[in-house]
Amino acid sequence: MSGATTSGGPLAGLRVVEFGHWLAGPMAGLLLADQGAEVVSVRRPGAAERHPAERILHRGKRCIELDLKSEVGRSEALALVNAADVVIENFRPGVMARLGLGYDQVRQDNPQIIYASLPGFSESDARASMPGWEGVIAANAALFTDISFWGAAFSLPPVFTALPLASAYSALHAAIGVTAAVFGRLRDGRGDRIEAPLLDGAMSASAGPLMRTKGQPKRYNEPGIPTVIIDHLNLRRLPGVLASGVERFLDGQMPPFFRSYACADGRDLFILVIDNIGHIDRLLSAMGIADELESMGLRRGNILDVPPTDDNVYAYRSNTSGMKQLAKRLEALFLTRSALEWEDHLGRHGVPAAVQRTTAEWTGFGPIREAGIVVAHDDDEATILAPGHLVDISASDHGSMPLPQKAAAPVFTGWTSDGRFFANAPEPAESATPPLSGLRILDLANVIAGPVASRTLAELGAEVLHIDPINPKMGPRMLLFIGQEVNQGKDAAIIDLKNEATKPIVDRLIERSDAVIYNKLPHQAAGLGFDPDRVHAAKPDCVITAVTAYGGSLGKGWGDRPAYDPVVQAMSGIMVRYGGLSSPEVHGVAATIDYFTGFAGTLSALCGFVARERGARNIVTRTSLARTAAWIQLPFITGRPVAEPSGQNARGWDALNSLYRSSDGWIYLALEPDLYLQARPSIEAAMAISLPDRWQDASETLAKAFEKRKAAELVRALQSPILAIAEVLDVRALREKAEPGAWADTLVTTDLPSGRTLLVPQGEDRGELYVPDSTWLRWGSRPRRRLHASHLPGADTVALLEALMGAAPATLPSGMSSSWDLSTGPLPT
């Protein structure tokens, strides 16, 4: 990347003041600091570090102490923000305004400030005054019920997860919002206020389990039984032991291409090659059984499987007899070598597979450290481990940011940057426009992470063209079913990128595009003609954003190996953390890693746009699934001991931060232990109970009392400004609350509650789709519109050619098409 203006990162010279506390605010600040921003973190005087990960969160920042409750402290803070470009805060709505540091107060002297707020609930939500504890947010977003693979299908009892998904997702959304606002201000001179509530961020993670079309074919269900049966099965009140037994039984029904296998050394190896011709063929070849399919009653058919069959090895429908035979054959073969041997063997053959590791094993694993996915910082006498950079740009060096000293500076000694980051920005435009208005994105990605990256750019105002292959190598589950959600807001064309006849068309697409996004391995991108040298030869200022499985900022390790979200979960210890060492469990397909990586791709592209606006050219930005695994697990990868609830019987952190049964379901209770004695009288009065003096002894009393009352009654009786409580929802409840309507192109306004679900018409006889409302980024003045429904593959091919050539062609050129064979319906049955 050329251009001196980006030395130290695309955000070098950007002044950021962070008023944050664990976890979302400081993580948002860290994401900006890692890209070169000068971040000053304001801390409460004498505040002790309560978690070793706090050292990581202050990486690359200067920490100062200010008493915001004093006139002197508030005056110093106001002077600080008046000279800043960005403010980040994650207090409850109204707190900053009461301190004289709210957006309306700050912009009086700093009118173009970019001000990002990360409350638990939107300021327009009735729950805005309630503490936004991670567990309460997760309960409202169905993360305790539907992060479980089978919980989403059968409404099994909730399982507590310690991974801070709500905070991490909202931190990333805030970083996206700030970077988009920075880009917008560089172009039109306008600042803005951005709100990224934690509940809305959590809902962006829940999009995968929530996604459902009414009456969808059973082919897209897990397990493959009719939707009407799944919708009437509710096992939420099962005792924990029985629920675990149900899960173990269902695990045994998984297809042979999506499961863990025991190996000769007693370790498990996880593979995922479902719905992918190349991966399935490579697995069968690597295992030496490519010629045995016929004997198992299986054959190689069309990946779309139109018309439907039950013996096509490429088209997973359910656990048929042939698939069961294949699973037994694979079980026997995997027992002949160690898990590490199989991982290496399959990896070299391009098969997504990984040993089920603990997080401690993963953070010390050679390829992960070599890639810079996990890095070590010297921290006084000991070393502390941390996520590497979530995003990197070309070969620029962002690796020199140290951890701060443990003691925050007592006074602020001044900014080190010259305050001229926006010196070349124009005078503020009279009217606000979306930050990416006028930009064109060429989307070559598939499945989830890559398409989510470009869809989010569309949410920010960009025009996105999604390209599908003329002969798909992935099945309808991956491309069509998931595509309904991740390809909203895009045009769709079918182009054979390897066909010489389409080269002139592809060259013109590159020349008109501001960014190209793909989730290809480096050699795959080169094979399609989209290696950086070729793209930049055609258009030097086109930003390339690459989303891979294992790529790190150091460019080493396993950067040339494929993987999916669950494979990286297995490798990084997430499955072991969630299910236990003896029975690892998938921690939410897509919700844990895929969607987060997609949003990381958006941040990556935005950093590229900012760098370009500041004079850089030949820009390549990168992120990966494995980097996400480090960031999502940030509290637990430090190498320092941290108490953590894990396994399928986990219910919470302690008696005051836990899941409890109600008479009709479950609730989540969250109360700071220091506030127990203050809250105790009101709890006793509301529940007609007597609580013990020690909060550590309160769980049994609370459990007995809660089981006698309905969840909604408990919420009404106990919710207060110091005690947070929520009914534990599942996706069925979220779907029941869905608001139907013609939502395409309607404005996302700031007056909406958090956690909304929409029922969106798809058109083209595709029914209606359940999706979360895209309120994870709420802009004060820049308009944000909801996206139109996804288009079927090739729907816009003719219109694209007309736009490029000036007239519609009589016939489509070789290598282009306007549809696939979807004769059995837009979702093949």
N, C-alpha and C positions, 0 to 999 in steps of 0.2 A: 504494500500500500504506500503510494507516494504522497507527499504533502506534509510540510513541516507543521502545519496547524494541528495535526493530530498526534504529534509526539506525546507519548505517555498515555495514549488512548483517545478515542473519539470525543470523550467528555472532558478532556484535560482543560482546566481553567474554569469549569462550571462550578459555581459556589452553591453548596447545599448545606442547609441547617437541618439537623435531624433532632426532633423532640420525640424520642421513641423509647419504648420499654419492651421487654420480651413479648413477642418475637418478630411480628410482622414489620414494624417500623424500622428497626435496625437491619433486618434482612434486606428491605428495599434500599436502604442507604448503602449497604454493602455491595449490592448489585451495581449501583452507580459508581461507588468508589473503585470497584474492580475495573471499570471502564475509564478511569482517570479523573473522575470528579473530585474536587476538594470538599470533603464532607467533614463538618464539625458536628459532633454528637454532644448534645446538652444532657447532662446527667444531674440527678438530685444530689446535693452535697452529702457526702458520707455514705452513699448507696453502695452496699457491698455486692460483690459478684456472687450470684446464687447458683450459677451453673457454669461449668468450664467452657461451654460453647459461647459464652458472652465474650470471651477473648477473641474468638473467630469473628463475631459480629462487628467488632470494632477494628477489624483489619483495614489498614489504609486510611483510617480516620484520625482526627484529633479529638480527644474527649476533654470537655471542660465541665466544671461544676457551676451551676447557677441555681439559686433558690428562687423559683418562679412565684413563690408566695410572698416574697418581699418586694418592695418598691424598687430597690436597687437592682435586684435580680431581673425583674421584669423590664426595667429600663435598659439594662445591658442586653437582654435577649432581643428587645425590639430594635436596638441599634444593630445587632448582629443580622437580623433578618432584613433590615432595610438595605443592607449592602449585599444581600444574597440574591441568587437567581432562582433558587428552589427551596421550599420548606416541605418537610415530611413530618407528619405527626400521626400517632395512632392511639389517641385518647378517645374517650367517649364523646359523642357530639355535644358541643357547648362548652367543654372544658377549656379549650384554647381561647374561646371568646371571653370567658370569665376572667382569664388571665391577661386580657388585653392583647392577645396574640392571634386572634382569629383572622380568617381570610379578609373579611371586610375591613378590619382594623389595619392589617398589614398593607393592603393595597392602597391605602390612603397616601402613604409615602413611597410605596414601591408598586406602582400600578400594573406593571407587567410581570409581577411575581408569578411563578408556577407553584401552586400550593396543593399538595397531595395529602389527603386524610384517609386513614385506614381504621375506621371504627369497627366494632363487632357487627353492628347493625346500622343500616343507613340512617341518616338524621331524620328521614321521613318515616321511619319504622316505629311502630308503637313500642317496640322493645328497646329503643335507642338508649334509654337510661340504664338498662341492665348490663352488668359486666359481661363482656364478650369473651368468656372463657372458651378455650379451644374445644372442650368436650360439649359445651352447650351448642356451639356452632355446628359441630359434627352431627349432633342429634337432630338438628333442624334440617340438615342437608342429606340425611339418610346414609351417612358415612359409616355408622356403626352396624347397620343392617345390611347394606348393599355393597359394602367393600368386600364382604364375603362372597365368593364366587356363587355359592348355592343360596346364600341368604337373599340375594336379589330375586331368585326364581321362586323360592318357597316361603319367604317371610320367616326365616329361622330366627331364633332369639339373637339379639345384638351381641356383638363381640367388640370389646374395647380395643382401639388401636392407639398406640402412643405416638404414631407419626403425625407431625403437626401440619396436616394437609391444608387446613383452612388458612393458617398463617402464611405458609410457604406460597400457596397460590395467590393470595392477596398481595403479598410482598412483590411477587413477580408482576402482577397486574399493575401495581402502583409504579414499578420501574418502567413498564411499558408505557403507561400513561405519561409519566414525566418525560421519557425520551421522545415520545411522539409530540408532546407539547413543546419540548426544546426544538425539535425539527420544525414544528409549525411556527414558533416564534422567530426562528432564523429566516423563515420565508415571508411572514406577514407582520412580524413585530408584536403579536398579541400574546399575552400570558393567559392563564386560566386557573380555575380551581378544579381539582379532580378528586372524586371520592371513590375509593375501592374497598367497600365493606367486606369483612371476612366471610359473612354468610354467602354473599354473592360469589366470592372467590371459590368457596367450597362447592357451590352449585356448578361452577364451571368444571370442577373435577367430577361431578356426579352426572355429567351429560351422557356418559357411556351407559351406565345401568338404567338411567331414566329413559333413554331413547327406545321408543316403541311405536310402531304404527298400529292402528286399530285393526284387529283381525289378521295380523301378519302371518305368513306361512310358517308352519312349525319348523321348517328348515333352519330358521334363524333363532330358534329358542335353544336354551340350554337347560335341561336335556331336550332332545328333539321330539317333544310331545305337543299336542295342540295347545294353542294359546288359551283357549277357554278353560282347559283343565288346570293349567298353571295358575290362572287368575283366581281359581276357586280353592286352591290349596293354601292353607295358612297354618304354619307350624310354629308361630311366634311364641306360644305359651308352653312349648315343650320344655321339660327340664333339661339342664345343660348336658347331662350324660347322654340322654336320648338324642339330643340335637347333634352331638359329636358323632354318635353312631350313624345317624342319617347322612352326615357329611362324608364319613368314611365310605359308606355304601355308594354314594353318588360319585365320589372320587374314582371308584372302581369302574364306573360306567363311562368314564371319559374316553374319547377316541384315542387310538394308539399314537397319534401325532401331537397330542397335547397332554403330557403327563410326565411324572417322574418314574425312573426305572432304577431298581436296586442293582448295584454293580458288585464285582468280585470282592472289593475291599469293604463292603458294607455301607459305602457312601451312595447317595442318590444322585442321579443325573437327570436333569430336566430337559426335555426337547419340546419344540413348538415348530411344526412345519405345516400346519393346517392351511388348506385353501391356497396353496402355492405350488405350482407345477415344478418349478426349479428346485425348491427346497425338498419336496417329496422325492423327486428323482435322485437328488444327490444323497439323501438319507438311504434310500434303497440300495444305491450303488455302493456307498461307503460301508454298509452293513453286509454286502455280498448277497443280497436277496432280490436283486432287480429282476431276475428271471423266474421268481417263484410265485408271482401274483396269481397266475392262472390256477395253480394248484390250491390256492386259498379262495377261489371263486371271485377274484377281483380282476379288473382290467383298467387300462388307461383310456379315459374318455375325454370329452370336452369339459373344460373347467367350469363352464356355466351349467353343464348338465341339463341341457334343454334338447329334447323332452327329458323328464326326470327318470333316473334309474336308481338301483340300490346296490350296484356292484362297481361303481366308478371310484377308483382309489383317490382321484383328485377331488371328488365332491363329497365332503363330509355331510351326512344327513343325520345319522344316528349310529349307534354301535351295532351294526349289522353283523351277521355271522362271519362274513369275510374279514371285517375289521377286527373282530374278536380273535380270529386265527392269527392275523398279522400281529396283534398285540402280544399273544403268547410266544410267537416266534421271536419278536424283539426282546421280550423278557428273558428268554433263554440266552440270546446272544449277549445281552448286556452283562450277564453274570460271568462272562468269560474273561473280562478285563476290569481293571480298576476304573473308577469314575474319572480320575485325572487322565488316564490313557484315552478313554473314550472322548472326553472333552477335547483333547488335543487332536485326536484322529478326525472327529466330526468337524471341528473348527477348520482344519486344513482343507476339508472338502466343501466348505461353505454351508454347513448345516447349523442353524441356530440351536445351540445346546450349551448347557453350563452345569457345573457341579453345584449342588445345594450347599452353599457356604454360610458361615456365620459372618456378621458384619466385620468382626475383628479379623477374620481370615481375609476377607475381601480388601480391607484397607491396607493390608500388608502384601497383597498379591502383586507380583512383579509388573505385569502388563498395565495394571491400574496406576501404579506409582510412576512407571516410565512415561505414561501418557499425560501425566499431570492432572488426572481426574481427582486424585487425593494427594494433597501436598503436606509436607511437614514444616512447621514453623518452630524456631527456637523460642522457648518461653521460659526465661530465667534459667533454672537448673534443668528443666525437662523439655521434652518436645511435645508439641500438641499438633494433632492431625486436623486437617480442614479440607473442605471441598476446594478444588481448583476453580478456575474461572468458568462460570456457566457458559460464557460466550467469549470467543476470541476472534480477532480480526486479522486476517493475513498473517504475516510473520512478526507483527509488532509485539514488543515486549511489554507485557503488563505485570511481570512477575516480581517487581521490586518493592511492592507495598508491604511494609513490616506491620507486625502487631504493635499496638500502642503500649506504652508503659502501663503497669497496673493502676497507678494513681492518676486520676484525671487532673489536668492542669487547673490550678485554682482561679486563673484569670485567662481571658482570651487575649493573645498578644498580636492579633491581626491576621488577615488573610495573606496567604502566600501568592495567590494568583492576582493578576492585575485588574480583574473585574471587567474585562473587555470581551468576554465570551460572545456577547451579542452586539459588539461594536459595529458590525457590518449589517445588522438586521435593519429592515426598513422601518419607517414610522408605522405605528399600529394601524392596520386596515380598519375601515369603518365597520365592515360586517365580518362575522366569524364564519369560517368554513371548516370542514373536517381537516385534521392535520395532514392527511395523505391525499387530499383532493388533487386530482390530475395525474397521479402516479399509476403506472401499469405494471402488473406483476404477472410473470409467466410461471405457472405452477405445474411442475412435472412430478409432483410427489404422489404417493398413494398411502392407503390405510389410514393412519391417524395423525401422527406427530407433524409430518410435513404439511398435509392439508389443513390442519388446525392453524399452523403458522400463517398460511396465506389467507385463510378465512378471517383471521383476526386483523390482518392488514386491510381486508375488505371492510370490516367493521369500522376501521379508522378512516375510511373514505377512498381507498385504492380500488382500481378496476382490476379484477383478477380473471385470468383465463386459465382454466384447468385442462390439461391435455391427458387423454386416455390413449392406450395403445390400440392398434387396429385388431390385434389378436390377443386378448387378455391372457395373462399367465397367472392371474390370481382370480379367486372365485368371487361370486356375488356377495358373500358375507363380508369380505374385506372391501370390495370396491363399490357395491351398490347399497347394501344395507347400512354399513357404517358411513358410506358416502352421503346418505341423506342428511346426516348431521354435520359432517366436517366440510362438505362442499357447498353449504349455503352461501348465497351471495356471489356465486361465480358463473361465468359463462363456461361452456363445455364443448370441446372439439375432440375429434378422434384423428390422430396423425401417427403414422408409422415413422418414427424418428430415424430409423435405420435405412429407410428407402431413399435412394438417390433422387427420386423424382420429387420428394418433399423438401429437399435441401434449400431451394430458393425461398420456399414459404417459411421454413424455420429461420433462415437468415433474416428475413424481414421481421419476424416476431422478435428476435433478439434485438434488432436495431431499434424497435419501438418500445422495448421493455426497460423499466427502471430497475427491475430485479428479477432474477431467476431463482426459484426455490426448488430444491430436490432432496429426496432422502435416499440417494444412491451412494453406493460405495465408490471410491475414486475411480476404479477401473470401469465401473458401470457407467458413470457419468461421461468418461472419455469415449466409451463405446457408442454412446448416443450422440456424440458430437458436442457435449456441453462441458468439456474440461475448461478450466479458467482461461487458459491461453487462447483457445478458439473464441470463447465468448468475448473476451476483452479485446481481441483483435478486431472483432466486428463492432464492439461498443465499449470503449474503455471505462465509461462511467456507469456501466451496468453493475449492480451489486449482486454477487452470487452468495446465496445462503445455503449451506450444506448441512443437512441433519443426518447424522449417522448413528450407529449403535454404540461404538466404543471409542470414537474419536476424542482425543484430548488436545489441550492447547499446545502440548509439546510435540505432537505429531508422531508419537511412537506407540508401542503397545499393540493392541488388537484393532487398530483403525480400519483394517481391511476385512473384518469379520462381520457377518450379519447377526442380528438378534431382534427380538420383539420385547415389548414391555415385560411379560412374565419371565422371559429368559434372563433379563437383567435383574429382575427381582430375585431369582434363584441365585444368581452369581453374587449379588451384593448383600445377601443376608436378610432381605425383607421377608421372604417366605418363611425362613426359619424363625424370624422374630414373631411373625404372625401366627404360625401354626405350631412351633416347637421343633426341636432338633430331630425328633423321631418322626414327625408328620408335618413337613412344611406345607403351607397353604398359600395359594395365590391371594395376594392382597389387592383385590380389585383389578380386573382387567381394564386397562387404559386409564383408570382414575388416578393411579398412583404415579406412573411415569410418563405414559404416552401424552396425555393432555398437557402436562407441565412442560414436557420437552417441546411440544408444539408452540406453547406460549414463549418458551425460551427462543425458539426460532424466530418468532415475531420480534422479540427484543434484539436478537442478533441482526435481523434485517434493518431495524430502526437505527441501531448503532452505525450500520453501514451508510444509511441515508444521511445521518448527521456528519459522518466523516466526509462523505461526498460533498455535502453542502459547504464544508470547510476547506475544500480543495483537494481531497484525496481522490485517487483513481485506481483502477485495477483492484477493486476491493473484493475480498472473499471473507465471509463471516461463517462461523461454525458453532454448532452445539451438538449434543448427543444424549442418548438415553442414559448412558452410564454416568454422565455428569449430573443428570437429574437425580440418579440414585444417591449420589453423595449429598446433594442439597436437601432432598426430602428427609434424609436421615441425619441432618446436621447436628442435632443434639446428642447423637449416639456414636459419632465417628471420631471423637476427639482423642481416643486412646486413654481417657481418664475414666475411672469407675463412675457410673451413673445408675442409680436405681431405676428400674423400668419394668412395668407390668407387661407381660407378653404371653403368647399362647392363646388357644381358643377358649379358655376359661377366664380370661382377664376381664375385669369389670370396671377398672378405673385405677387411679393413682392411690387413693386412700379413702377413708370414710366420708370425707367432705368433697371428694371429686370423683364421682363414681356413678355407674349405672345402677338403678334400683327397679325392681318389679313394682308395677302398680296393679290394681285389680283388673285392669283391662289392657295392659301392655307394659311399657317401660318408660321411665323418666331418667334424665341425667341431672344430677345435683352438683353445683360448683360453688364452694365457699372458701375464701381464704382462711386458713387455720387461725391467723391472728385476729380474725373477726368473729370467731366462734362464740365467744362469750357475749359479744354485742348482739349477735343474731339469735342466740339461744332462747331468750324469753319469747320472741315472736314465733319461733318454730314450736315451742312447747304449747303456746296458747292456741295456735292454729291447728295443731295435731292432737291436742289434749293428751300430751305425754310428758314424762319427766326425763330429761337427757342427763347423761353422766357429766361430771365436772371436766373430764378430759375428752377432747374431741376424738382422740384415737380410739376411744371405747364406744363411740356413738353408732357404729354401723348396724349392729344387731337391733337396737331400739328403732332406728330410722327404718330399717328394712321391714320390720313387723308393722309399723304404722303406715308406711307407704303402700303395702300390699292390700290394705283395706279401702283405699280410696282410688278413684279414677284419675288417670293422668292429667286430664284437663282441670280437675278440681285441685290437684296438688299444685299445678302451675299458678292458678288464681290465688291460692291461699298463701303461697310461700314466696313468690317472685318479689324482689325488692331491689333497691339500688346497691345493696351489698351482697345479696344472695341471688345467684342465677340458677334457673331451673327450666327445663324444656322437656316436652314430650318427645320421645324417640320416634322419629318418622321413618318410614320406608318408602321405596319408590311408588308403591301403590297409593300411599297417602298423598305423595306429591302429584301423582297423576290425577287423583280425585280432585285436587285443588286447581288443576290446569284451567286456564282461561282460554276458551276458544275465540277465534276471530281471524280476520284478514290482517295479519300483523306486518306483512312485508312493507318496508319503506316507512313505517311509523316511527316517530321519534322516541328515543329512550330519554325520558325526562328525569329530573332529580327528585320528583315528589313521590317516587314509588317505594313501597316497602321492599325489604330484602327477601330473597328466596322464592321468587315467583316462578311458576311453571306455565308454559303456554302450550296450546294445542293448535298446531300450524297446518293449514291445508297445503298439500303437496302439489295438487294439480295433476294432470295427465293420468287420471284414474289411480293415483297412488295413495289415496286416503289422507289421513291426518297424522301428524308426527308430534310426539311429546318431546319438548325441548325445554331446558331452563331459559328463562328470559335473560338476555345478554346484558344484565345490569352491573356486571363486575367492574366496568369503568363508566362513571357518570361525570359528564363534563358540565361545567358551569355555564359556558357560553358557546363553545363549539358544538355544532349539531351532531348527534349520533343517531343513525337510523338503523332499524332492524333490517336484516337481510332477507332477500327473497329466497324461496325454497330452492333446493339444489336442482340443477338441470340434469336430465338423463344424458349419458355419454353420447357425444356427437350432436346434441341438440342445436348447437350454435356453429357447427362447421361451415354451413353454407353462408351464414351471415358473416363469419370471419373472412372467408374468401372474398366476399363482396366488398368488405371494408378494405382488404389489402389490395384487391385488383381493380376496384372501382365499379365492378359489375358482377352479378351472380353468374357462376359458370353453368353452362348447359349440362355438363356432367362433372362429377367430382374427379379430381386428378387421382392417378394411382397413388396408393398409400394413404388415402383419406377416406373417411366414411362419416355418415350422419347417424349411425346407430349400431348396436350389437344385436344379436339374435335374442330378443326378449319376447318371443312369441307366446310364452306362458304367463306373461305379465311383467310389469316393471321390476318386480322382485321375483325372479324365477322360483317356481314352486318346487 
